[in-house]
Amino acid sequence: MRTLRQLVAGDEFIQLAIRLGLLALLIYWSFVLVEPFVPIVAWSVVLAVALYPVFSWLSRGLGYRPKIAATLLTIVSLGIVVGPAAWLGIGAVDGVRDIAAQLNAGSIAVPSPPAQIRDWPLVGAPLYDLWANASTNLSAVLRDVVPHLKPLAGPLFAFAGNAGVGMLKFLLAVALAGFLFPYGSQLAAACRGFLSRIVPEQSEHFLDLAGATIRAVSQGVIGVAVLQSLLAGIGFKLAGIPSAGLLAFIVMLLAIVQIGAAIVLLPVVIWLWSAKDFPTALGLTLFFLVVGVLDNVLKPLVMGRGLTTPAPVIFAGVIGGTLAHGLVGLFIGPIILAVAWELMTAWIRDDRARQAKGQ
């Protein structure tokens, strides 16, 4: 027969298991409830860290009135999101919907070259023949491939449909960042205290490194890419190019993953010289030339110390962030992965330095 002590121990074990089960259920349920807000909170923290130097400068200029400075900066940020960014997003969504509709109907085709290209000196005839052959061959290939690409129409429609939710998340993140600005020093102290419990000797260094990486990626990569895409979109609209918003969105993606906008801008320039008059083609070509080299000029000025994160890490962050969190993940994904990469490499580097000293 079981003793009284064994019965008591069994009851205590059952009670402990029930408590742990209830605690696990509570934690899981809390995570399910909070999970939709994680991208919003993450993006608001990124915005607060990236724009905090601007907030500090504005607060000093207003006589150390942090709440007024936060309000003004939030209004300007909301104006950027609601205005140019919304225009770019709506244009991209319309372009994605057109492509999805063409995939669904199996009607995708490559346009033939304009006849005026033949009259260009030196390069006209070869370029026309190359374009014509590419158009014919690609159209033939697409006729065979498009039926297999029809399943992509559904995800493309879903992405276009979720763009409105992504824009709402952007607005909420900007508004939340406005509330975080006045409490930046307190939040930094809380993060410093948390890191001091995990890495006591490197807490200050890691916090500074994380902040510098967030500012470098958000300003030097994301910010410059958004500015470049907005300017490119304006040029596409002035040129009367169809799906200008989608092309501008592609420019932004290529700029974020460090490939560059030339892949999109060069065909547009060729089209300009074949379809527009000389003054228009020349003016827009010079404009697109400035847009194309804008990242090479602004990145060194904005990023300062430079970005040591490899391009594949940024690319993985873009893809993973978009798949995990949609439109907002496109921006926070590369930033989060860049911060993780920089902290990991710094940790490994510091450990190796301590081991070398110990030897």
N, C-alpha and C positions, 0 to 999 in steps of 0.2 A: 504494500500500500504506500501511496505517496505521503510524505511527511507534510506537516503544516508549512514548513519553510519552503518546500518545493512548490506548494500550491500558491503561496504568496509571491514567490519569484515568477511563477508562470503568469499570474494576474498582472504583475508589474510589467512583464515583457509584452503582454497583449496591449496594456494601456499605452506603453511606449510606442509600439507599432502603430496603434491607432492615431496617436498624436503626430508621429512622423508622417503618416499617410495623409492626415488632414493638412499638415504644414506643406507637404509637397503639392497637394491639390490646390491649396491657397496660393502658393508661389506660381504654379502653372497657370491658374486662372488669372492671376494678376498680370502675368506676362502676356496672356492672350488679350487682355483688355488694354494693355499699354502698347503692345506691339505696333498697332497702326500709327501711333504718335511718335515712334522712335525716329523715323526719317525727318519728321518736322523738327523735333528737338535737336537732332544732330545738325541739321542745316542751319537752325537758328544759332546754335553755338558756333558753328563755322563762320557765319556772318558776323556774329558779335566779336569774335577774335580777329577776323580779317579787317573789320571796319573800326576796331577800337582806337587805333592811332588817329583816324579821322575824327572820331567822337571826342577824344581828349583835346585835340587841337580846336575843335568847334566849341567845346565847353570852356576852354581858356579864353577864346575870343569873345564869348558871351558873358564874361565875368564870373566864371566857375558856376554856371547854372546847368548842372548835368541833365536835369529833367527836360529843360527846354531844348538842349542840344540833342538829346535822344529823340525827342518828338520831331524836330526838324529833319534829322537824319533818317528817321523812319518814314516820314512823308516823302522825302526824295527817293528813298529806296522803293517804296510802294509805287511811286510814279514811274520809275524805270521798269518795274515788273508789269504794271498795268498797261504801260504805253508801248515802248519799243519791243520788250520781250514778249508781250502778248501778241503783237503784230507778227513777230517772227514765228511764234508758236502756232498761231492760226494758219499762217501760210504753209508751215510744214505739215500740219494736220490735213489741210486740203490736198497737198501733194501726195501724202501717204494714202489718202482715200482714193485719189485718182489711180494710183498705181495698183491698189488693192482691187479696184473695180476692173481695171484692165486685165489683171491676173485672173480674176473671176470669169471674165468674158473671153479670155484667151486672145486678146487683141493687141498685145504689146508689139511694137515695131520700131525699127531704127530709121529715123528720117534720112532721106537722100540729101546729098550736098547741093547747095545752091549753085546755079549755073554760073554766077558771077565769079566764082573762084577760078574758073579756067582762064580768066583774063588777067589774073595777077602775074606780074613779071617773075620769071625764074621758077618760083615754087608753086605757081597756080595749077599747072597741068598735073604734076606729080601728086600734089595734095588732093586734087579733085579725084584722080584715079584711086588713090588710097582710100579716101572717104567713101567713094562709090562701092569699091570692093568690100570694105568693112560693113557698109550698110547692107549690101546684098547677102554677104555670108552670115552676118550676125542675125539678120532677119530670118534666114533659113534655119539657123541654129535655134533661134527663139521659138520658131513655130513648133519645133520638136520638143523643146524644153518646157515651154509655158504650161502644157497640161500637167506636168509633174510639179510645177510651182503653185498650182491652184490652192493646195492646202495652206500656203502662206497667206492667202487673202484673209482668212479668219483672224490670225494673230495681228495682221496689219490693221484691220478694222478695229480690233480690240484696243490696240495701242492708240489709235486715233480717238477712240471713244473715251479712253482714260486720261487724255490730255487735259480735259477740264478739271479732273480731280487733282492732277499734278499741279496745275496753275493755282488751285485753291490751297494746296499744301505750301506752295511758294509764298503766297500772301500771308498765311498763318505763321510761317517761319520768320518772315520779315517783321511781322508785328511782334512776335515773341522775342526776337532779337532786340527790338526797341526797348522792351522791359528789362533785358539783361544788361544793357549798356551802363546804367548808373551803378550797378552792383558788380562791375567787372573786377575791382580789387578784392572784394569779399569772396567772389567765386574763385579767383586765382589763389587766394590764401587757402580756401577749402581744398582745392586740387593739390596744392603744395603739401598740406597736412596729410592728405590721403596717400600721396606718393612717398612721403617720408616714412610711412609704415611699411611700404613695399620695398623701396630702394632708398634707405636712409641717406647713403652717401651721395647719391646722384639725383635726388629729387629735384633740386633747383635746376640742374643741367637738363634733365629730361623735360621739365615743364617749359623751359625756354626753347628747347629744341622742338617740342610739339607745337608751340605757338608760332615759331619761325616757319616751320613746315606748312602749317595751315595757311599762314599769310602768303608764303611763296607760291603754293599751288593754287589757292583761291584767287589771288591777284595776278600772278605771273602766268598761270596756265588757263584757269577758268575765265578770269576777268578779261584777259587779252583775247581769248577765243570768242567770247561773247561780243566784245567790241568789234572784232574783225568780222564776225558773221553779220552783225547789224549793218556795218558799212557795206559789206558785200551785198546784203539784201537790198539796201538802198540803190546800189549800182545796178543790180539785176532788175529792179522795178523801173528805174529810169531807162534802161535798155529795152524794156517791154518783153523780157524773157518769161515764158510760161513757167509756172511752178517756182517762182522766185523765192518764196519762203522755204520750200523744201531744199533748194540748192543752198540757201544761206544756212539752213540747219546742218547740211552735209559739211559745209565749210567749217562750222563750229566743231563738229565731231572730229574732222581731220586735224584741226588746230589743237584740240584737247589731247589727242593721242600722239601729237608731235610729228605727224606726217606732213602737214602743211596744206595750204589752200590752193597751191598751183595746179593740182589735179583737176579742180573744178574751174579755176579762173582761166587757165590756158584755152580750153575748148570754147569758153564764153568769148574770149578775145578773138579767136578765129571766126566765130560766128558773127561777131560785131563787124569785122572787116568785110565779111561777105554779104551782110544784110543791111548795113547802115551807110550813110554818107560819110565822107572823109572827116569833117569836123567832129561829128558825133562819135565816130569810131576812135578817133585820136584822143578826144577828151576822156571817154570812158576807159580807154586802154591805160592812159596815165593814172586815172583814178584807181583802177584795179591793180596797177603796178604798186601804188602806195599801199593799198590794202594787203597785197601779197607779202610785202616786206615789213609790215607793221609789227608783227610778232618779233622779228629779229631786232627791231629798234626798242620796243617797249619792254620786252622781257628782261634784258639786263638792267634797265632803269628801275623796274618795279620790284624784281626779285632780289636785287642786291647781292646776297651771298651766293646766289645760284641754286639750282636744284640738282641734288645728287641722286635722286630717285630714278632708277632706270625707266625707260619708256615702256617696256613690257609690263611693269607694275602699274603704271598709269592706265595702260590699255586694259589690263585685267580689271582694274577698278571701274572703268567705264562700262565694260560688258557686264561684270558681276553686279554692279550697282543698278544698272538699268533692268536686268532680269529680276533682281530682288525687290526693288522699290520703284520701278517705273521711271518717270521723268525726273523726279527729285534724286533718285539714285544715280542718274547720269552724272550729277555734279558732286554728290557727297561720296560716291564710291571711290574715285581716284584720290580724294583728299584723305579719307580714312585709311586706305591702303598705303598711301605715301607716308602718313604719320606712323603707321605700324612698321613700315620698312625702315624709316629713319631711326625709330626708337630701338628696333631690334639690332640694326647694324651698330648703333652707338653702344648698346649693352654688350654685344660681342666684342667690340673694339676695346671697351673698358676692362672687360674680363681678361682679355689677352694682355693688356698693358699691366694689370695687377699680377698676372702669372709670370710675365717677364721680369717684373721687379722682384718677385719672390725667389726666382732662380738666381 
